Amino acid sequence: MFRRFDLFSMFVLIVMFAIPAGTITAPLSEYDTGWHLRTGQWIVENRAIPEADTFSTVGQDRLWVAYSWLYDVGVYGAFQTLGLVGILLCRTALALFIVMALYFLVRRREPSVVVQAGIVAAASVALWPLLVSDRPGLVSMIFVIWTLEAILALREGRAHGKIWLLPLVYALWANVHIQWVHGLFIMGLAWLAPLIDAAVARRSLTVAERRDWLKLTALIAACSLATLCNPYHIHLYDVVLTYAQQKEMYQRFEELKSIAFRQPADWFVLGLTCAACFALGRRQKLDTFDMLLLLAGCYFSFHARHDTWFVVLAACVILSRRAGSVSDRSAPACLPHWSCILLLAASVLTARFFLHGISDDRLQTEQAHEFPVAAAEFLENSGLPGPIFNSIDWGGYLIWRLPHYQVGIDGRAQLHGEQRTRRCMDVCEGRPGWSDDPELRGAGVVLLQKNAPLAELLRRDPRWRQVHTSDIAVVFALSGRN
């Protein structure tokens, strides 16, 4: 029999975990899922890691670093086992792991179960647009939380042997997603903080501070070397440099634009940021690492919405350390407590799954509202020659759905580059010079959104004829071809 406090705590936590569990009802609308699936299939069938791209018209003459290859294999395995439902369940499981990892991070530093749940629930709402995206960035969020826990344990004097497992995490991370660089950046902030403190106070590091600083230095070095444990080795850092140099992408893609404050999640991000600033201001002694973490989070998160997780995690760290001190204040939960939570969480997931009638057929029907399902089926049976000139949004889906065609472009910005992406988007928007674009002139078919400016221009162009139309897409073929 649980005490009243235990039952109340359990209820609060179940409500908190119900938020990420709700991601199971969100549709599969991620544009990049298709090329992730095709990459995973290619790796499984060829038992090798790709070095050149065979899916599009650009990648065969240049190195393609498939930095999320391990994620691609996992997603493909889930699809092969359960179809689209497998992808949906993977996404929901990752969302639950993120919130659970964040809860443990907060719980170790905040004694009140209500405050714990309040912080994590607010963070879950703020992260909602990211939790419903089927991307390897979900795995990165888990590993960033792991990195923060190791850093905070070291700074709070609770470091033990388990922190030296972190290089193994980075070795795995380097094969799943490119945002391991954010983890190293956060560790760099923790490395820099005591040096700033000592410089401001005009003193040297104490013996204890120097010992912890040297431990962190060794940990950063080990994690950095661990990122080389991938099939591309040092070339993985070329991808980091490529993304760091891209600027125009942040003006063209919605996920890379600044927060627009058009949805509730955006306001929760702002609210958590303001709450963290207020909590820092109330401290008698300012923690340099917390301040650097929040400043960096504000820069990355308000610069691009797909990095909003950074400031959200920073706010959770600061709000759970209200006094800026070590917290061994909360006792570990007993086994029956967590057994009931896991059982009820599973019940919530099962209820949502069956009450919403989630099935592979339903998910495929929903896909037809986001992707050119009918147009792809037409091309599959038409015999029209490729390659396909397409908009960037649908490139990933077409790579998966039409393996015998090469697409013009897809969401792999590192492969296609800024110049090619800009040119493709300008052509799709019908900007001056569109008719002279070499890739459009070299295409066998064109597949576009039905109301795209280029689609209206092609309807008037005698070189092209409309061969198929659906509710959302239109297909053009060169005149004179059957």
FENFEN-V491851 format. One record per helix or strand. SS is the DSSP state (H for helix, E for strand). FROM is the first residue (numbers start at 1). TO is the last residue. If there is no record, write none. Layout:
ss={SS	SS}
from={FROM	FROM}
to={TO	TO}
//
This chain:
ss={H	H	E	H	H	H	H	H	H	H	H	H	H	H	H	H	H	H	H	H	H	E	H	E	H	H	H	E	H	E	E}
from={4	33	56	59	69	84	113	128	137	161	180	207	235	249	254	264	288	305	335	360	373	388	392	407	413	434	438	445	453	464	473}
to={25	46	56	61	82	107	126	131	155	173	201	226	245	252	256	282	303	320	355	367	382	390	401	407	428	436	442	449	459	469	478}
//
